[in-house]
Every structure is written in structure tokens, then in C-alpha cells.
Amino acid sequence: MTDPSLPEVVRIASDLIRFDTSNFGGGNAKGEREAAEYVGAYLEELGLEVEYYEPIPRRTNVMARVPGRDSSRPALVVHGHLDVVPAMAEDWSVDPFAGIVKDGMLWGRGAVDMKNMNAMILTAVADILRAGEQPERDLVLAFFADEENGGVEGSALVVQNKPEWFAGATEAISEVGGYSITVDDRRAYLLQVGEKALIWIRLVAKGRAGHGSRLHDDNAVTKLAEAVAAIGRTRWPLRLTATTEALLQGLSDLTGRSVDDPDALAAAAGPAEAFLRSSFRTTTNPTALTAGYKHNVIPERAEALIDVRVIPGTEDDVLAELQQIVGDDIEIEIVVRDIGMETPFAGELVDAMVASLGRHDPGVPVIPYLLGAGTDNKALAYLDITGYGFAPLQLPADLDFTGMFHGVDERVPVESLVFGQRVLADLLRTY
């Protein structure tokens, strides 16, 4: 049982972590049903009408609308995902699904991605409603399944089959933005205003099956290994967008260093360096291999999965280049493909997010950035809803927060969750 003396946002996040909603990809998942029912019950206790959508057994999505003072204004979608990537318990120093608090931190799979934000959303709305208040505009609270598989069995199906959930909405906020980094001993907040395009591909090598003892020049495993190594060693060139140029200018203003060396500027961000550098260029990372079924049998087929994240607008060029890298003997199959997005660092919602952070951490700059990964904002974009990453957290300078996305010993400071809940409640009250 979660310690009742802990702040509510921490208790809720801990409870959510204890639901093992591991998503192994490709339709293989434990399912989000119990977590969705927990979220729905919490929202019903606040007096909200809850709707569930389960297009595939156990892949449960949940939504509630919070009426605003002026429902003629465009609604704001505030959303999260309930699934998590798997965790290998033997690699962790704690049970990844126990949701324990130790050393001032909440530990567990989802503490960073993104059951922390789900708890912040729930408790921020609770603060407003329990005080007898209303937000300025309608809020659409949505909690999706399957984000860790590109949303194909979650937000994509919700947008396709339940567009009425988002009636009147023009903007959305969700994960991977609004948190602090430390640059040359100065704190700044990153606001996510864009995402790379997503292309998950499968490499397929074919050869001739045979006995493992023979001389064999047509080996599918050898072909695949060479292709995977070639992709893994490829370093794609810098390709800056308007957002990454604004990020570099912000980092330059903090450090006094030139914008002409983006990688050196990113290095000033300490633990966030690799995270920021991934937004400057396309990345192609091998993530899984499948080949063979017995030690002394040469298989006729071998496969690899590659996670490709592409600077928006360059998707077709990158796919063509990948085919050149692996050669004609390797087939490239597209498993999941989704859009890249970029929106200006301007407008009423951006101003409101910046102001909310400023009221709780005065004088600290807020800098836009392009997310090297993706979120369910991609699905909402098909409904012409502009999405941002705003899960506000004030973080210790030495915490490698971005490195814990999908990592081992995922954890978030208790004080950071409390800070984030207050900032988010502030935004939802005032925008």
C-alpha cells in the first residue's frame, strides 16, 4: 500500500506503476484495462462522466470532458498513455512494478514515461474541481493505450473511430516537455513544439538453408549482420529546422558559446546532451534480431528491426538512402510510419505555458525543442489538433532524466512531481 502521508500526485503515480501495462509491440501487450478503470474511477469520483473505448480486447482508452467557464472557446486536450515498455526485473535495483519511494524518488517503469504525467493530470484537475472552480475552457482528458507501439492500437484507432471525443479541440498537451535541464550551472526549461517522423522498418535477408558445417556463401545471417552494422555505424548529417535553430540560440544565450557548433552547445546540457543531439539529425538504431532455430542449421531467412527517427520532411530521402546503405540483397519492410511535426514557438498556449512555469520558477528561460521521438500528438494532428510537450518538472542538475526513458531504474523526484502538478494546475486554471 502506498504511504498515505505522501502527496496525492505521488500516491497516484505509484498506484499506476503497480499496474503492469507492458507493451511488447506488434499487438503483444498485457493491456491497459485495469489502469484505465483506475483512471476512470478517479475521474468519476470527481463528478465527471467517463467514456471507455476498447477496440481490441484489453487495449482500453478512457476519456472525460471537464466543462469550462466558456465552452465557446476551443477545447484543450490533455492526454497521456497508460502503457509502458517492458522491464527486465533482473537488471533493476528495485522491483520495476512496485512503485516504491526511496531516497526522495518514485521508482518504477513509468515513473518517467509517463505515469508521472498521468498522475499530474489527474491531481491537477482534482485540485481545480475540489475547489469548486472550473477551467477557462473545456478540457478533454484522454488516456490512451499502445503509445509504445506507435499508437496503432490506441490513439490512432481513437482518432479514427471516436473523433467526437475531441469535438471543438484545437490544441493538446502531453509528455516530453516542460521539464528542466541545467546548462553550465543555469536552469532552463524545454518546451516541445515538434517531433521527428517515425519509421520503424524490418530488414529481411534471404539465403540458402544448409548444414552448419559446410562452406556456404549464401548465408542470410551474414548478409543481415553486414546490413545491420552498416546502418548502426551510419552517422547522419546535421539538419537543422526552425525549432532546432531556436534551441541552439537559447543554449547560446545561456552559455555565451557560438551556435556554429551544435554538438558542443548540446554538451553544455550535461546529462541531456545525447537527448538534444538526437534532435539535430536523423537517427537509425538497430533494436532487435531474429534468425535461425538450431546451432547446426544455416537459416534461409534473417530479420532485424531498425528504429528510424527522421527530421520532418526528409522521410522519403532517408528511406532511399537506407536502401543504398544495405544494398539490393536486403528487403526493407515498413512496419509503422507516422508523420513528423513542427509548430511555431508562439501563440496563446505557448505564452500560457511559459507564464505558468515563470510563476513557479521566476526568471528561468523556456526554450523550444524538437523531440527526437514521438507521442500521441501525432494521432491528434490528423484532427488538426496542434500538440505540445508540457509535463513540467523541476529536476536536479545531476539527474539523467532523459536517459531514463525506457532505461533501467527509472525514477523521478517526489519534489519534482509536486512542482509539476502545481504548474499544470496553474496552466489548466488560467488558459
ABEGO torsion letter per residue (X at the ends): XBBAABBAAAAAAAAAAABBABBAEGGBBAEAAAAAAAAAAAAAAAGBBBBBBBABBGBBBBBBBBBBABAABBBBBBBBBABBBBBBAAABABBAAAGBBBGGBBBEBGAAOAAAAAAAAAAAAAAAAAAGBBBABBBBBBBBBGAAAGGAABAAAAAAAAAAAABGBABBBBBGBGBBBBBGGBBBBBBBABBBBBBBBBBBBBBBBBBAABBBABBAAAAAAAAAAAAAABBBBBBBBAAAAAAAAAAAAAAGBBAABAAAAAAAAEAAAAAAAAAABBBBBBABBBBEABAABBBABBBBBBBBBBBBGAAAAAAAAAAAAAEAABBBBBABBBBBBBBBBBEAAAAAAAAAAAAABBGBBBBBBBBABBBAAAAAAAAGBBBBBBBBBBBBAABBAAAABGBBGBBBBAAAAAAAAAAAAAAAAAX
